[in-house]
């Protein structure tokens, strides 16, 4: 996920009571970003897989279902995505299908179902897609009003990310949810670490959020 999309959004105060509003405001950039991240990582894994033929069939099935989904035919697309997610579980396309199903559920406010959907594919998902999956899981928990669980998921997303910029992005989400869950010291520690690294594209955001946290102490 690039800095451009993240920098374009406003930075609200970090308060537990503002969690729902924060989720509504930020959910689309989060969803788009983590799925894009998973697609890039999953693509690398796909071509190295010894099950290239299965990956190809899965990709073809997913592409057709995704096209229908993006065209607005969600009622028809979701059952097809479910078939791909079940039939090709463990493949790049199967994992993408599960993520898109979860996105659809989250947009309908069905965050509990989205959590179950994502947790069901985590163990079998290709390694490079784990970060995106955990980030989306964090967003689902956040949408459910469970900041503690969201913080844990975002922390796992950071640990699984391949690049430092992606790690920092997820760590800031973790810090925000830690603060919302009442663990300000842990959230502040993460923000201070990122804010102190000028090479991080998220150093500025970390400083802003850190100021908001310390101002309320």
C-alpha positions in Angstrom: 0.0 0.0 0.0 1.5 3.3 -0.9 1.8 6.4 1.2 -0.5 8.4 -1.1 -3.7 6.6 -0.1 -2.8 6.7 3.6 -1.7 10.3 3.6 -5.0 11.4 1.9 -7.1 10.5 4.9 -7.6 12.8 7.9 -6.2 11.8 11.3 -9.0 11.6 14.0 -8.4 11.7 17.7 -7.6 8.3 19.2 -10.5 7.6 21.5 -12.3 4.3 22.3 -15.6 6.0 21.8 -14.6 7.1 18.3 -13.8 3.6 17.2 -17.0 3.0 15.2 -16.7 6.4 13.4 -13.0 5.6 12.6 -13.9 2.3 11.1 -16.6 3.8 8.9 -14.2 6.5 7.7 -11.2 4.3 7.1 -12.6 0.9 6.2 -12.5 1.2 2.4 -8.8 2.3 2.2 -8.0 -0.5 4.6 -9.8 -3.1 2.6 -8.5 -2.0 -0.8 -4.9 -1.8 0.6 -4.7 -5.2 2.3 -6.3 -7.0 -0.7 -3.9 -5.3 -3.0 -1.0 -6.3 -0.7 -2.1 -9.9 -0.7 -2.5 -10.0 -4.4 1.1 -8.8 -5.0 2.5 -11.3 -2.5 0.3 -14.1 -3.7 1.3 -13.6 -7.3 4.9 -14.3 -6.4 3.9 -17.5 -4.6 1.7 -18.6 -7.4 4.5 -18.9 -10.0 6.8 -20.8 -7.6 4.1 -23.3 -6.7 4.4 -26.9 -7.8 0.6 -26.9 -8.3 0.7 -24.4 -11.1 -2.2 -26.0 -13.0 -4.4 -25.9 -9.9 -3.4 -22.3 -9.4 -4.3 -21.5 -13.0 -7.8 -23.1 -12.7 -8.4 -21.3 -9.5 -7.3 -18.0 -11.0 -9.6 -18.4 -13.9 -12.6 -19.2 -11.7 -11.7 -16.3 -9.4 -11.3 -13.8 -12.2 -14.8 -14.6 -13.6 -16.4 -14.3 -10.1 -14.5 -11.1 -9.3 -15.5 -9.5 -12.6 -19.2 -10.2 -11.8 -18.7 -8.8 -8.3 -17.0 -5.6 -9.5 -19.8 -5.2 -12.1 -22.3 -5.0 -9.2 -23.7 -8.5 -9.5 -22.8 -9.4 -5.9 -25.8 -11.7 -5.4 -24.6 -13.9 -8.2 -20.9 -13.4 -7.6 -20.6 -14.3 -3.9 -21.8 -17.9 -4.3 -19.2 -18.3 -7.1 -16.6 -16.8 -4.9 -17.6 -19.2 -2.1 -17.1 -22.1 -4.5 -13.6 -20.8 -5.4 -12.7 -20.3 -1.8 -13.8 -23.8 -0.9 -12.6 -25.8 -3.9 -9.3 -24.0 -4.2 -8.5 -23.4 -0.5 -4.8 -22.8 0.0 -4.3 -21.3 -3.5 -3.7 -17.6 -4.2 -7.0 -17.3 -5.9 -8.9 -19.2 -3.3 -7.5 -17.0 -0.6 -8.4 -13.9 -2.6 -11.9 -15.2 -3.0 -12.2 -15.6 0.8 -11.0 -12.1 1.3 -13.5 -10.6 -1.2 -16.3 -12.5 0.5 -15.1 -11.1 3.9 -15.1 -7.6 2.4 -18.7 -8.1 1.2 -19.7 -9.2 4.7 -18.0 -6.3 6.3 -19.7 -3.8 4.0 -23.0 -5.3 5.2 -22.0 -4.9 8.8 -21.5 -8.7 9.2 -18.2 -8.4 10.9 -18.5 -11.6 12.9 -19.1 -13.6 9.7 -16.1 -11.9 8.2 -13.9 -12.8 11.1 -14.9 -16.5 10.8 -14.4 -16.4 7.0 -10.8 -15.1 7.4 -9.8 -17.2 10.3 -11.0 -20.2 8.3 -8.3 -19.7 5.6 -5.4 -18.3 7.6 -3.7 -21.7 8.3 -3.8 -22.8 4.6 -3.1 -19.4 2.9 0.1 -18.9 1.0 2.8 -17.3 3.2 3.0 -14.0 1.3 -0.7 -13.4 1.7 -0.7 -13.8 5.5 0.0 -10.1 6.2 -3.0 -8.9 4.1 -5.2 -11.5 5.7 -4.3 -10.5 9.2 -4.8 -6.8 8.3 -8.2 -7.5 7.0 -9.0 -9.6 10.1 -7.9 -6.7 12.2 -10.3 -4.4 10.3 -13.1 -7.0 10.8 -12.4 -7.1 14.6 -12.3 -3.3 14.6 -15.6 -3.1 12.9 -17.0 -5.5 15.5 -15.9 -3.0 18.3 -13.2 -5.4 19.5 -10.0 -3.2 19.6 -8.0 -5.7 21.7 -8.4 -8.5 19.1 -7.9 -6.0 16.3 -4.6 -4.9 17.8 -3.4 -8.5 17.9 -4.4 -9.1 14.3 -2.7 -5.9 13.1 0.4 -6.9 15.1 0.5 -10.2 13.3 0.0 -8.4 10.0 3.1 -6.3 10.8 5.1 -9.3 11.7 4.2 -11.1 8.4 4.8 -8.0 6.2 7.8 -8.3 3.8 8.7 -4.6 3.7 9.3 -2.1 6.6 6.9 0.5 5.2 4.1 -2.1 5.3 5.1 -3.2 8.8 4.9 0.4 10.0 1.5 0.9 8.4 0.2 -2.1 10.3 2.0 -1.2 13.5 0.2 2.2 13.5 -3.1 0.4 13.2 -2.1 -1.8 16.1 -1.1 1.2 18.2 -4.4 2.9 17.5 -6.4 -0.1 18.6 -4.2 -0.7 21.7 -5.0 2.8 22.8 -8.7 2.3 22.0 -8.5 -0.9 24.1 -7.1 1.0 27.1 -3.5 0.0 26.8 -2.0 3.5 26.1 1.5 2.6 27.2 1.8 -0.2 24.6 0.4 2.0 21.9 2.6 4.9 22.8 5.7 2.7 22.7 4.9 1.6 19.2 4.2 5.2 18.0 7.5 6.5 19.6 9.5 3.9 17.8 8.1 4.7 14.4 8.1 8.5 15.0 11.8 8.3 15.8 12.7 6.8 12.4 12.9 9.6 9.8 13.2 7.0 7.0 9.7 5.7 7.7 6.9 7.1 5.5 4.7 6.9 8.5 6.9 8.8 10.9 4.8 12.0 10.5 1.5 10.2 11.2 3.1 8.4 14.2 4.1 11.8 15.7 0.6 13.2 15.2 -1.0 10.2 16.8 1.6 10.2 19.6 0.7 13.8 20.3 -2.9 12.9 20.6 -2.2 10.1 23.0 0.1 12.1 25.3 -2.2 15.1 25.3 -5.0 13.0 26.9 -2.8 11.7 29.7 
